[in-house]
């Protein structure tokens, strides 16, 4: 599984990257990376058809654990997926803005 750090994730977002936040909706509403799409990990496999397999997918959660597992799921399904190491917590610690 490939991982990127918060700086790489920020650069990817600036370039229009697809970011999937696999946390639960209540966690997502508390604050998420700008532009991130909420698809909880329990629903990800059922919603794969919503993702464009020709575009890289950046996967994030709170700390990187759930997103790591879901990155593996996406890669197994044929997606070019990367895990955002440290998750939303690292994003917030870096001083970057979140959306609510």
C-alpha positions in Angstrom: 0.0 0.0 0.0 1.2 3.4 -0.9 1.1 6.3 1.5 1.5 10.0 1.2 2.1 12.6 4.0 0.1 15.6 4.7 2.3 17.9 2.6 1.8 15.6 -0.4 -1.9 15.4 0.3 -2.2 19.2 0.3 -0.3 19.5 -3.0 -2.6 16.8 -4.5 -5.7 18.7 -3.3 -4.4 21.9 -4.9 -4.3 19.9 -8.2 -7.8 18.7 -7.8 -7.3 15.2 -6.4 -10.1 13.0 -5.4 -10.2 12.5 -1.6 -12.4 10.0 0.0 -13.0 10.3 3.8 -13.9 6.9 5.1 -15.0 8.1 8.6 -18.6 8.0 9.8 -20.9 10.9 8.8 -20.8 12.5 12.3 -17.0 12.5 12.3 -17.0 13.9 8.8 -19.3 16.7 9.8 -17.0 17.8 12.6 -14.4 18.7 10.0 -12.8 17.2 6.9 -10.2 18.0 4.3 -11.5 20.6 1.8 -13.4 18.9 -1.0 -13.3 15.4 0.6 -16.2 13.1 -0.3 -17.6 11.1 2.6 -18.0 7.4 1.9 -17.9 5.5 5.3 -15.7 2.4 5.2 -18.8 0.2 5.9 -20.3 1.4 2.6 -17.2 1.8 0.4 -17.5 -1.5 -1.5 -21.1 -0.8 -2.3 -20.3 2.6 -3.7 -17.3 1.9 -5.8 -19.3 2.8 -8.9 -19.3 6.4 -7.7 -15.6 6.6 -8.2 -13.7 7.1 -11.5 -11.2 4.2 -11.8 -9.1 6.4 -14.2 -8.3 8.9 -11.4 -6.1 8.4 -8.4 -8.0 8.2 -5.1 -6.6 9.7 -1.9 -8.1 7.9 1.2 -8.3 9.6 4.6 -9.8 8.9 8.0 -9.0 10.2 11.5 -5.6 8.8 12.0 -4.7 6.6 9.0 -5.8 3.2 10.3 -9.2 2.9 8.6 -8.0 4.6 5.5 -5.1 2.2 5.3 -7.4 -0.8 5.2 -9.7 0.9 2.7 -6.8 1.8 0.5 -6.0 -1.9 0.2 -9.7 -2.6 -0.7 -9.6 0.1 -3.4 -6.3 -1.2 -4.8 -7.7 -4.8 -4.9 -10.6 -3.4 -6.9 -8.3 -1.9 -9.5 -8.1 1.7 -8.3 -4.9 3.7 -8.0 -5.4 4.5 -4.3 -3.1 6.0 -1.7 -3.4 6.4 2.0 -3.1 9.8 3.7 -0.8 9.0 6.6 -1.8 10.6 9.9 -5.3 11.3 8.6 -7.4 14.3 9.5 -5.7 14.6 12.9 -2.4 15.2 11.2 -4.0 17.6 8.8 -5.4 19.7 11.6 -2.1 19.6 13.6 -0.4 21.0 10.5 -2.6 24.1 10.7 -4.4 23.5 7.5 -8.1 24.4 7.2 -11.0 22.0 7.3 -14.5 22.2 6.0 -17.6 21.5 8.0 
